[in-house]
C-alpha cells in the first residue's frame, strides 16, 4: 500500500469523492481492480463500487471512457505523474 494517498483533484466540475478520484488515477496508471484494491488497502468489491459510482457520475459505461475523461483534466494528468512515481517506488521497495 502507498504511504501517501493520491491527493484529491479539486479542479473538476463533476463532484467525485476523493476515493473515486484515486480509483480513476490508478486506472489511468494502468492498474487493474485487484492492483488498485491492493494499493488502497481495500477489497476488490470496494473498488468496483467506486468504479460504478465513477462511471455513473461521469456518464460513461466503460473504463476507457472514464480514463479518456481523466486525461482531459489537467489535475488528473498531474496526479498520474505523481502516482506512477509512488507506485514505482513502492514496487521497488517490495523487491528489495
PyMOL commands that set and color helices and strands:
alter all, ss='L'
color gray80, all
select helices_A, chain A and resi 18-28+33-40+44-58+63-71+74-95
alter helices_A, ss='H'
color red, helices_A
deselect
rebuild
show_as cartoon
